[in-house]
Structure formats: structure tokens, C-alpha cells
Amino acid sequence: MSRATSAALLLIFCCSLSSVSCSKAEEHDEFDVRRHLSTVTRYGAVLDVADNSFVASSIPEGCTPIHLNLVARHGTRSPTKKRIKELNKLGSRLEELVKGVNGASSKAPAWFSGWQSPWKGKLTGGELVKEGEDELYQLGLRTRQRFPSLFDEEYHPDVYNIRSSQVSRASASAVAFGMGLFSGKGNLGPGKHRAFSVTSESRASDTVLRFHDCCDNYKDFRKSQGPAIDQLKQPILDEVTSAISYRYKLNFTTRDTASLWFLCKQEASLLNITDRACGLFSPHEASLLEWADDLEMFVVKGYGNSLNYRMGVPLLEDVLNSMEQAIKAKEDGLPSGSYEKARLRFAHAETVVPFSCLLGLFLEGSEFEKIQKEEPLQPPPRPPQKRNWRGSTVAPFAGNNMLVLYSCPASMSSEYFIQVLHNEHPIPMPGCENSDFCPFEVFKEKVVAPHSKHDYDSVCKVKATPKPGSSKLLQFFRWLLFLEKEPGHSHSYEL
């Protein structure tokens, strides 16, 4: 009997003994938690993940790129100071859990004893780490390789406009990207790097890249949703906590579960460790915890409330303005090198997620018409149901949207077209009949114009009315989520 046959029979035998189906075993083998960390997911883990059912447009012959807009999130970063403190406390808590049970009955993982946070003793946090630097550096290299005609000019800040929010991890990401983009084009060091400019607005007034920090209505909304979001996630934490408590014979609390899931995300993303904190959770449990994170992102950054993305209109208008300037330069016959060919922006998940919503990405069916009317959408369905809205693909570390402006022959239906790339993959836009290659005028009319009727001040200025998004919104989500419960899975709670 061959080894392969023996292994197959052994798998079948083990499945029959353990009452775990073979399909579940295969699912466990195929499941890579590093792709399921919501917005803590590394860019490299999902770079090759795309919608295989979507057929990208072929760029027509004679169409050439004349301008590129980039809106990118910073790369992989370390935990923030607040989170470092939480992880430090987790070490003491794990020791307490191990001591509080009978040694014979405990199934606590061996690593619990004496565990200390890898970030213990760190006094700062949130900075770009070396993996994050490389993500942006490589993105810069690939961008130049993909669009050589756009990046063949001598560097000048008016030709290649690089901006970041006034936060160190964002500006460091801009620098790493620029080093890749302009590598070999200077005289600095063995890599022949060159100096370049990165500009930032004050955090207090940056309505283009940190609009969420300047929008009073949004800050009130975000603050009001905290307790309600906790309630929304509580049933998921209850379910997972019950499962791991039974499995390891330890008195885990839901707070323990939340902290261990956070540790899992940090270990898997920053340290490439998946067999400790992440190993506590089955694939189904990890998927539920990922879904809980995605629900929160949906409510406070995405389609859960139109305020989340309407406040990003200044960014959308900045993108449109740069395109119109490029078109004018082309039609005025300005010489190459005298006008802007790329506007490159580096910010945060709070920037990339709303911007993706403004473009209408990751929607299904008639949802695009609903957001045009500012109607709430159903939250992403519970696993194992398929969903488009995943933090790991919408805004992983270094997640990005590129909008490439093409000039095409006069014989075509339009002289200018926009191609949209999300994480470097062409992606359909509902406003452009689900195409990734859209006539510029259609893009203006169907995608930009419906949002442009909203003025930033009118959206963000506090009014003497009840704060937006009160409990009714979350009650609506809880009711919908109750309908989305996994078939055949019993629950003792209501959402």
C-alpha cells in the first residue's frame, strides 16, 4: 500500500472516530488565519486574493495612462501604547487562569505559563515596522514597473505630488513608497536613491486625509456607538468564550477572549506566529471573531452610516480635480514634465475605507442604488456565508486604491477613461455598470456627482438635533444579524 493511500485511509478513519467530518478537517488544513485578521491583515497575505468571477477590462489599443491617483493606508505597524498595556496585563491574567484550576483537569496550553508580551517594556507604539516599510517599498517598485510611462520623468514635486497625514506611520509609509518608486534615479548610497518631498496638513485641519478627525458630527457618532457596538459583538464573544472555556477547562471571560484574539492578530501579522494565541481558536471561531471586527468596521467606517463616507467628499473632489487638471494639461499641449502626472496619498484605514465606499466598491445587487439614496445596508452576513465586505481585503495594512486616467483615441466613445484598481487588482464599480474601465464623464456623473451635493461643513457641523446613529441603527443591525444566524446552529441569545 502506498504512503498516499495509507494517509488517505488514516484521515478517513480519524474523521469517523472523532465525529468531525472530513470536510471540516480539510477546511482546517486550508484555513490560514493570516488572511482572516480584518484590518490587521498583512498586505502580502491578501495581495493575490481577488474576485476570480470578475473579468477585468482589456485596455483598448491606443489608450495611454496620463495620470495616477493613489489613496493608500500605511503599512504594518506595531501595537499602540494603549494596546501594549492591554497585552502586558494579559500575561498576569494567563498566569492567574492557570493557577486557578486543578492541574489534572486543566488543558491549558503550555505557553500560558510564564508568558510575557513580546512588547513588554516598550514605551512607544504605533510606528511603522520593517515589514510595513517593505510593503510600501515593494508597492512603489511595482507601481513604476506597471506604469513606466507615468514615472519616466525627472522627479519634481509638482510632477509627483506625495502627501501624507501628519502621523508618523503614514509619512514613513510615503517615504518607503517613494524610495521604491524613485530607486536608482538618484545619487544617494549604493541604491542610488534620491531625496523627495512629502507634504502634510495639520491634523487639526486635514479634511482630505484625516477628515474623521475634523468632523464633529462623526466624532459624536463614533463616541455614541461604543456601547452599542459592544452589544453587537457580545453574542459572538459569548459563543467563542463558551467554546474555548469548555475545550481548555479554563474560566475564560469574554474580555480574555477579546484580548487573546487581539494577541493572535498581532502575533500572526507582526511575528508570523500562528500556533499560540491563534491556535486557541478553531477556524470557525476565528472566522466569527473576524466577522465581529468587520461588523464594527461596517458600522463606524463603512456603509453602516452614510456619514462615514460622506465626510470623505473632500478627498473624492481632490481626486477629481487632479484628473481634470491632467486633462486640461493634455488638451493645452503642455510639454511632459511641466504638469502633475501622479498624486500619491498615504493615510489610514479611516481614509481608505470611506473612500472605497464613495467609489461604491464591495457592494452587491441593488446596494449601490441604496447608498445613492443614503439608505442603510444590511451588515455583512455571518460565516460561513460568503461576503464581499471583509476588512482583510477592504483595508489591510498598505491597502490601496489606484485610479488611473487614460487618454484614448478620438474614435472611441470617450476620449478619457478611468480604471480603478483595489490592492492592485481591477475592481468593478457599480456606478460604471460594474466595469473597472469607465468613461471619465460617466465616472463624474454616476460616481462623483451624487456625493458632491454634500458640503463637508454641512455634513460635519454639529446641529441642534439628536446625535446621528443612535440606538435605532444598532437595533436594526442586531435584528438583521439575528436573521443571518448560521443555519442549524443553535443560540441562546438574541441579536
NORZI-V323896 format. One line per field, one symbol per residue. ss: DSSP state (H for helix, E for strand, L for the rest). A space follows every 10 residues. Layout:
ss = ???
This chain:
ss = LLHHHHHHHH HHHHHHHHLL LHHHHHHHHH LLHHHLLHHH LLHHHHLLLL LLLLLLLLLL LLLEEEEEEE EEELLLELLL HHHHHHHHHH HHHHHHHHHL LLLLLLLLLH HHLLLLLLLL LLLLLLLELH HHHHHHHHHH HHHHHHLLLL LLLLLLLLLE EEEELLLHHH HHHHHHHHHH HLLLLLLELL LLELLLLLEL LLLLLLLLLL HHHHLHHHHH HHHHHHHHHH HHHHHHHHHH HHHHHHHHLL LLLHHHHHHH HHHHHHHHHH HLLLLLLHHH LLHHHHHHHH HHHHHHHHHH LLLLLHHHHH LLHHHHHHHH HHHHHHHHHH HLLLLLLLLL LEEEEEELHH HHHHHHHHHL LLLLLLHHHH HHLLLLLLLL LLLLLLLLLL HHHHLLLLLE EEEEEEELLL LLLLLEEEEE EELLEELLEH HHLLELEEEH HHHHHHHHHH HHLLLHHHHH LLLLLLLLLL HHHHHHHHHH HHHLLLLLLL LLLLL
